[in-house]
């Protein structure tokens, strides 16, 4: 992706280098937040079990019932970070993230205005290992995530290397896709989709809640593709960039990850969608480049 002439976002908060990036783990509501991140993370189940047991042993399981009952990040009380993050980044990876974020700001501001709406940009917090968020404690093993309670995307840049080594998805646009996907969740929050999702999820069985979550994630993939359509129109894509994004979308598909880690696929446990679904909805967004064609909640399940 050609980023040399792009501006940097003013919405970066850099907490890297701070101890625990936020004052350490608060094992109350923060422990609940970390458990939530673990349950929906890409971490292997054996690792999840060990970490969850450790949290329970340390007294961090007070919110476990709420999590298993279908609680969402917006239900958690905001927890402020202990230090103010720097708004300026100068390292190569930080600048890349900042410029990608700025391009999402430009696109979504334009797209919202086109639909008679006002877009409020999210913050993006760079951190190391652990950080306190509005949704509790976030951790690097859970991967990049969005917190609807504080309107922030959280990213430990170690995931950049994991995309290449662990997921087999190299290239700068693979990482750009990940950022655009998380910003897509902020778009959902801005449009009210997140609150509608939270209401619809209440009382559902685990299987049905998972199916609803898949629709939420596939829509974020669509929004990432819509942003890709925009940057392509700006002449910012290099040859192979879209292929990098599609490779990343395939790599983080539920079926691909389950087969890779355990050798078996359990569709009822899918929370993000299959590799083909994730590629399909990103490609659909890339084709249309708008909000209107991204309604994953109304289509028949067989059409996802």
N, C-alpha and C positions, 0 to 999 in steps of 0.2 A: 504494500500500500504506500502510495506517495504522500508523505506527511510533511515534507520540508517546508512548504508554504502555509501549512495550517497553523492556526493560533492554538495556544494552550488554554485549557479550561481554567476558570477561576474557582471551580468547585471541587478541587482536589484537596484532601486532607491527608497529609503524610505523617503517619505515626511510626514509621519504620525506625528501628533503633531504640525505641522507648521500651523499658522493661514490661514484658507481656503486652506491649502496645496499648495498655489501658489500665494499668494498676493491678494486674493479676486477676485470678478467677474469684468472683463473688459466688459462693456456692448456694445462694438462695435462688432468686428469680434468674440470675445469670446461669446457674447450673441447669435450670429448666431450658433456657435458651440453647445451651450447648447440647443438651440431650436432643432437642428438636433438630438441631443441625446434624447431629450424628445419625438420627433415624432417617433423615432424608438425604444424607450425603452419599458420595460415591465410595466411601470407605468400605472395605470388605467386612462381611458380617462377623468374622472372628474378631477383627480389630474393634468393631462396634461394641461387641459384647464385653470385651475386656475394659474398654473405656467407660462404658455405662456402669459396669460393676464398680469400677474405681470411683466414679462420681457418686454412686449410691453409698459406698463405704465412707466417703468424705462428707456425706450429708447433702449431696446435691440432687437428691431425687424427689424433693418436695413437690415438684410440678409434673412428675411423671404421669400421674393420672390424667391431668389436663391435656398432656401431649397425646396420650393414647386415645383420649376422648375426642380428638379432632381439633384441638386448639390451634390457632394460627398465630403468626408472628405479631399481628396487630393487637392480639389480646394481652401482650406482655407490657408491663409498666416500663417506661423508658428509663434506661440506666446511662448516665452521662459518663463519657470517658474522663479520665483524671487529668489529662493534659490536652492542650490545644495542638492540633496537628498543623504542620506547616502547609501553606497554600502554594508554595513554590517547589517545583521539582526540577532537578538539573541533570540527573543521570539519564542514560539513554532509554532504559525501560520505562522509567517514570514519565519522561517526556512523551513517549509513544502512547502510553495509557492516557495521559492528559489530552493529547491531540485527538485521539479517537473519541474520548468523552466529549470534547468540544464539537466534533462533527455530529455526534448524536444530538447535542443541544440545538445545533443549527437546523438539523432535519426536523426534529420533533416540534420545534417552535414554528417552523414553516407549515408542517402538516396540521398542527392544531389550529393555527390561524386560518388555514384553508377550510377547516370545519367549524369555524366560528368559536373556537375554544382558546384558552390561554394555557400555555405549557410552563410549568415551573420545574426547572432542572433539578435532578438529584445531586447530592454530594457523592463523591467516590472516595472512600477511605482506604489508603494503602497501609498495611500493617504487617507485623512479623509474629507468627505463631498464634497469638491469642489477642482478642480485643473485646472490650465491653461495648455493647451496642444497645439500641433501643429494644432489641429482641432478646436480650440476655448476652451471654458470652459467645463469641464467634471463634472458630479455630481454623487453622490452615488445613487440617485433614478433611474438613467438610467442603472445601473448595470455595470458589466465589459465590456470593449470595447477596440477595437484596432484602433489606429490612423495611417493611411498610410502616413500622411504628416511628422511624426517624427519617424515612425517605433517603436512605443511603445504600449504595452498593459497597460491599466490602471485598477486598481482594488482597491476598497474600501472594506476592509475585513468584513465590516458589511454584505456584501452579503453572506459570509460564513454561518452566522447565518440565513439569509433569506432562503437559500437553505433548511435548516432543518425545519424552522417554517412556512414560507410563501408558499414554493413550495413543501414541503413534500418529500424532497430528501436529507436525512441525509447521512453521511459517508464521509470520506476523499477523496475517489475516485470520488465522485460526484463533488467536488470542483476541483479535478485534471482534470476531463473532461472539465469543464468550461475554465480552463487555456489553456488546449490543443486546445480547439475550437478557442480561441482568437489567439493563436499562429498559428493556421491554416489559419487565415486571413493574418498573416504576410507571411506565405508560399505563399499564393496567390499573395501577393504584390511582393515577390521575383521572382515569376515565370511570372509576367506580367499580371496575370489574373485580378487584380484590375483595371489596366488601360484599359484593353479590356472591362471590365464590365462598367466602367465609360463612355466609348465611346458608347457602345451598349445601354446604358440607356437614352442617350440624345434623346429628342423628343418623347419618349414613353408616352403613357397614364399612369395614376396612377396605373391602374389595371395591365397593362403589365410591368411597372417598378417593381411593387411588385412581380410579377411572376419571374422576372429576379433576384431579390434580394433573393428570396427563393432558387434559384439554387446556389447562392453565399454562403448562409448560410449552405445549405446541404453539399456542398463540404467541408466547414470548419468542419462539423461534421464527414465527411469521414476521413479527415486528423487527427482528434482527435482519431478516431478508429484505424488508422494506427499506431499512436504513442502507443496506448494501446496494440496493437499486439507486438510492440517492447519491452515494459516493461514486458509484460507477458513472452516473450522469455528470458528475463533477470532474470526471477524468482522473480520478485518484486511484483507480485499481491497476495493479500490475497483472501481467499474464499469469494465470494460475491462482490468483487470489480467491476466486469463487470456489475453485477446487479445494483449496485449503480449508475454507469454511465448511464445505460439504464433508470433507474428511473428518473434521472435528465433530460435526453433527452426527456422523455415523459412529464415531468412536465413543460418544457418550450416550448412545442408545441403550435402553434398559436390557434388551435381549442380547446385544453384543457384550455388555459388561457382565451380565450374569453368566453367559456361556464361557467367557474368558476366566472368570473367577471361580466358578463352581462346576462348570461343564454342563449345567442344566438351566433351562429357561422356565420361569414361573410367571406367566402373563398376569395373573391376578395381583402380583406384587409390583407391577410396573407403576412408576410414579412420574416418569418423564416422557415416555413414549419409546417406540422401537426406533432403530436406526433409520429405517425407511420412512417412518412417519416424521422424524425430526428433519431429515433431508427434504422430504416433500413439502413441509410447511415453510421451511426456510426458502426453498426454491419458489414457492407460491408468492411469498412476500417479495422476493427479488423480482418476480415477474410483474406484479401489480404495483408495488411501491406506494401503498396507501393503507389507511386504517380499515376501510370498508370491507375488504375481502378476507379479513383475518378472524372471522367469527368461528372459532373452533367449537363453541358451546352449542351451536344450533345444528351442526351437521350430524348425519347419521354416524353411528360408531364405525360402521364398515367403510365410511368415507374419510375417516381421519387419516 
